[in-house]
Amino acid sequence: MKKFILTLALILSFTLNLLAQNSNGVEMADSLRSSGKIYVVVLVISVVFIGLAIYLFSIDNRLKKIEKQK
């Protein structure tokens, strides 16, 4: 019951925070979009995530290989 009440309180607090935000938009995103630099940001973030995914899969494969040896 305590977990349910805590979860409900957290959801309500996040909802209230979201309602308090301005809906005018983000100025930085608008300026990046207008100058075309937003695509560079998206590309860099994509490369970082792809690199992390490849790294994690390689670690997983190494661990599987080590587990099979034992």
N, C-alpha and C positions, 0 to 999 in steps of 0.2 A: 504494500500500500504506500510505503514511503517513497519507493522508486516511482510509482505512478504520479504522486503529488509533485515530486521533484521534476519529473519529465514535463508535466503540465505547466509548472511554473517557468521552466526554461523556455518552453515553446511560446508561452505568453510574453515573456520578456523579449524574446527575439522578434516577435510579431510587433510589439509596441515600438521597438527600435526601428523596424522597417517602416512603420507608419510615420515616424518622426522625420524621415529623410525628405529632402526637397525633391520634387519631380522635375526640376528645371534641366536636368542633365549634368553631365560632368564636363567642365570646361576643358580640362586637359585632353580628354578623349575627343572632344569636338575639334580642338586645334590640331591634334595628331591626325585625325581623319581628314580634315580639310587640306593639310599639307601632304598627305599621302604617306606619312611616317608610321601610321598605325599598322600597315602591312609589314614593316620591318619589325615592329614589336611582336606581332603575332608570329612571324617567322622565327625570331630568336627564342620565344617561349616554346614553340613547337620543336625546335632543334634540341633545346634543353630537355624537354620531356621525352623525346625519342632517345636521346643519349642515356637518360636515366633508365628507361625501359630496357634498352639493350644491355646496360651494365647489370641490372637486376636479373635478367634472364641468364646472363653468362655466369653470375654467381650461383644461381639456382642449378644450372647444369653442372658446375664444379662440385657443388654439395651433393648432388645425386650421384656423381661419379665416386666421390669419397665414401658415401654411405654404402654403395654397392661393394666396395673393396673390403669393408669390415664385416 
